């Protein structure tokens, strides 16, 4: 996929009920997709802003991962979605644009310690409450820098303990908390077994595997379809996905097909180093490419 796909998907950004042309192929209607493509409000520079929704539609995405807001030293997230009026505006706008909220992110834990920070039960509980109110099924919980178990293995018992603490909250409401770790897939399997709850799963990130020199497809197979709730389907910044020589997206699709997995592929980074601030250009190009691989006949 080159410029012709980028142009075609931009032109088709508001089309959802008909086939969408992608070069010489056609994307299926959204309701029939095995894989759906989303972007992240934080990464398109619209954290907790309703303007993220029309921008996601312009980009050509099927859905949006929205954020709970900053954490800092607060008791809980700085969350505008706690306001019923703001929530309703989001829900109304999503319906108008035919967008889905694929996940609710607790990115405040990128810089905070899930293992040591006081009050995590309330924070996760607040997230789950918003999920219920907005019919969102997956929460994203990054263990972050301070929770990197490859560098701080001594934190593992604390993290397992806290995941066991919040798991019943998710189980009770029928939602899933997807954790992102720096561990290998084999170690993530062990971690999930120790937690012992189907409500805690892996939110897989291609970039983590690639940066550690691991094969993405093999990692996916080791985890298996029932342990992966959602996927951040990009690499670190530098080049668009279509130009990334260390990530074979067609092989990834074949692997996921063989596994029987289906769900949301959420674009995080993979911005062109020559134009890192070009939000619409970078994310529309990556969205178009992902659709050309995962949503065509």
Steps between C-alpha positions, in 0.01 A plus 500: 500500500634835395347840439202366302375309806557798725290719270225243461459439872493871572223534243316207655539613860128556553386186317401210722202320348643441153817339373801731535746505213865451594707512184383198298339327799183563695457517876198320641227688688599567861248257650657206314863571587696238689754772580417863573744791501514772764714797599567648845379841616826558691718422199300715259552784751136508610515351848151519655385740228181425310667639188692170496189334357462696175877486457494120537227487235705725267796270552282209391498303825215271608543587865683691769687413818424776747701593806405538866717811530811582698577358842787690660455524878121495483281250682380379162511594132429854381204364312253723310293192415383489863266786403173344370451785253847453349446123481174547317663737253759232424235232458285720276793603282623140467153391387483786251840410353451122521808460720556247778690558823722191489673555833550733794864567587664558836816649351572681825671176602767541234680725749340384826568178688207260487690284750557770762257786441234526769136493394527289184176320583310830486675607181421176320152502650438848361613379158268200514208723596554714189529183292158392621348839432644515147470131409878455463621143546880537524719714726866561418735481798869552420736387774730775377858592582474446874323170449743358245538143624806432285688771691319471832412130544467551875171686432334193353332381825362850563365531147340154516344591835355823365371339183327242720354792696343671198408187304173440691387854413541418131348153536191638672431747220601277208789712376864421428811675625774471241849537642808592300832367629859483380508124559527231234180322404606190696548709814170678443326163489653418840396840636139452390493152653618645830225763490245233413222712351360506146423868559874577492649454155787630287472816294773401255738758353699419185767755589587337832569168330698661217713711732590188699597314181207258521294369208155662512315206346664246730417714805137517389486122461647442846239726660213350303173664403335481841771694684514798259219750547628769262809596303703818462597424143791736438873539549704787639501824300717540192310373198140422408389141540506438125871590497600306812743227395507321837123454527332267250134590538381240250674231704339640815156481340561143390605412856193663655275330243650161584460567872135587452547836669284798412462846645641851507838599357585835653757727336733657753811639327691429174515869409723617217816657647492766229154621610440393861244774569284421196230320697248454222764403244676244718195332645293506181787334313541230765124446527469466124784249492354293784164491324665397175654200682227403748171613345520412132359213302 
